[in-house]
Amino acid sequence: MIKPSAQICAAHQELIAAMLDAPSAAAEPAILQTYAEDGWRQLVAALRAWRVGQPVDLTLLDEEDQMIFAGVQYAHAHPDWLPALADEARHDAAQSIARMIFSATWGDHDALELLSSMREAAADLGHTGSTAHALVQIVEGARALPDILADNPAADAGLIEAVLDRLIELEAE
């Protein structure tokens, strides 16, 4: 069994957790109805079939749905994975974000534009001191975690720390 994407599964961790006991549970998890109402009909049908031991045709699912379904199966087979999922997703994201920041610091216009648009989107939503703001501050040269977090109190401290750790490694290579 291949380990599914931590980032996708972390975004759907509540569903995956609800499904862990699904095969033995008498009542269907309420979150399935919520997902169905939100347009995830094929995924819900697959999870309902899996829950009662029926075969599932994965070709009916798009790539994201397949990854979520795989996350349910993986969590069922590896119960210790789900509690560590958020940290794993944060680590995976930090790898990509650090590479993007590294590119931006070397003048990659696309990376700079993406980071800037993330900050603008956060600001447009009324979020100040967000993770996006912290990432732009890192592009601008900030490397001291306490200072970055003080300037950006709404930032995900664990993600910022992981990004800085990976970025420092990239800068040392």
C-alpha positions in Angstrom: 0.0 0.0 0.0 1.4 3.3 -1.1 1.4 6.1 1.4 -1.0 8.9 0.3 -0.3 12.6 0.1 -0.1 14.0 3.6 -1.2 17.4 2.4 -4.4 16.3 0.7 -5.2 13.9 3.5 -4.5 16.6 6.2 -7.1 18.8 4.5 -9.6 16.0 4.9 -8.4 14.6 8.2 -11.8 15.0 9.8 -13.4 12.7 7.2 -10.6 10.2 7.4 -10.9 10.1 11.2 -14.7 9.6 11.0 -14.2 6.7 8.6 -11.7 4.8 10.7 -14.4 3.1 12.6 -16.8 3.0 9.7 -16.7 -0.7 8.8 -17.7 -1.6 12.4 -19.9 1.3 13.2 -23.7 0.8 13.2 -24.4 4.4 12.1 -22.9 6.1 9.1 -20.6 9.1 10.0 -22.6 12.3 9.6 -19.7 13.9 7.7 -20.5 11.7 4.7 -23.8 13.5 4.2 -22.0 16.9 4.5 -19.4 15.8 1.9 -22.3 14.6 -0.4 -24.1 17.9 -0.1 -20.8 19.7 -0.9 -20.5 17.9 -4.2 -18.2 15.0 -3.3 -20.8 12.4 -4.5 -18.4 9.9 -6.1 -16.1 9.9 -3.1 -19.0 9.5 -0.7 -20.4 6.6 -2.8 -17.0 4.9 -2.8 -16.6 5.4 1.0 -20.1 4.0 1.6 -19.3 1.0 -0.5 -16.0 0.5 1.3 -17.7 0.9 4.7 -19.9 -2.1 4.0 -17.3 -4.2 2.3 -18.4 -3.8 -1.3 -15.9 -3.4 -4.1 -15.0 0.1 -5.1 -14.3 1.2 -8.7 -11.5 3.8 -8.2 -11.7 4.8 -11.9 -14.9 6.7 -11.0 -12.9 9.0 -8.7 -10.8 11.9 -9.7 -7.2 12.1 -8.6 -7.9 14.0 -5.3 -10.8 11.7 -4.4 -8.6 8.7 -5.0 -6.0 10.2 -2.7 -8.6 10.8 0.0 -9.9 7.3 -0.4 -6.3 5.9 -0.2 -5.9 8.0 3.0 -8.9 6.3 4.6 -7.5 2.9 3.7 -4.0 3.8 4.8 -5.2 5.2 8.1 -7.3 2.0 8.6 -4.2 -0.1 8.0 -1.8 2.2 10.0 -3.7 3.7 12.9 -0.5 5.5 14.2 -0.4 7.5 10.9 -3.4 9.8 11.5 -2.2 11.5 14.7 1.1 12.3 12.9 -0.6 13.5 9.7 -0.6 17.2 10.4 3.1 17.3 11.2 3.8 15.2 8.1 1.8 17.5 5.9 3.5 20.6 7.5 6.9 19.0 6.8 6.0 18.2 3.1 4.6 21.7 2.6 7.8 23.2 4.2 10.0 21.5 1.7 8.1 23.0 -1.3 7.7 26.4 0.3 11.4 26.6 1.2 12.4 25.8 -2.4 10.0 28.5 -3.6 11.4 31.0 -1.2 15.0 30.0 -2.2 14.1 30.6 -5.8 12.4 33.9 -5.0 15.5 35.1 -3.2 17.5 34.4 -6.4 15.1 36.5 -8.4 12.6 33.9 -9.7 9.8 36.2 -10.8 7.1 33.5 -10.7 8.0 32.5 -7.2 8.1 36.2 -6.1 4.7 36.8 -7.7 3.1 33.7 -6.1 4.3 34.6 -2.6 3.2 38.2 -3.1 -0.2 37.1 -4.3 -0.6 34.8 -1.3 0.1 37.8 1.0 -2.3 40.0 -1.0 -5.0 37.3 -0.8 -4.6 37.1 3.0 -4.7 40.9 3.3 -7.8 41.0 1.1 -9.5 38.6 3.5 -8.6 40.9 6.4 -5.8 38.7 7.7 -2.7 40.5 8.8 0.3 38.8 10.3 -0.5 35.6 8.5 1.6 32.7 7.3 1.7 34.4 3.9 3.0 37.6 5.4 5.7 35.7 7.3 6.8 33.9 4.1 7.3 37.2 2.3 9.2 38.5 5.3 11.5 35.5 4.9 12.0 36.2 1.2 13.0 39.7 2.3 15.8 38.2 4.5 14.3 37.5 7.9 15.7 34.3 9.5 15.0 34.8 13.2 12.0 32.7 14.1 11.0 34.7 17.2 11.1 38.0 15.3 9.1 36.6 12.4 6.4 35.1 14.7 6.3 38.4 16.7 5.6 40.3 13.5 3.1 37.7 12.3 1.1 36.4 15.3 -1.4 34.6 13.1 1.3 32.6 11.2 1.5 28.8 11.6 4.6 28.7 13.9 5.3 25.0 13.1 5.2 25.6 9.4 7.4 28.7 9.6 9.9 26.9 11.7 10.0 24.0 9.3 10.4 26.3 6.3 13.3 28.2 8.0 15.0 24.9 8.8 14.8 23.7 5.2 15.7 27.1 3.8 18.8 27.3 5.9 19.8 23.8 4.6 19.2 25.0 1.0 21.2 28.1 1.5 24.1 26.1 2.9 24.3 23.7 -0.1 
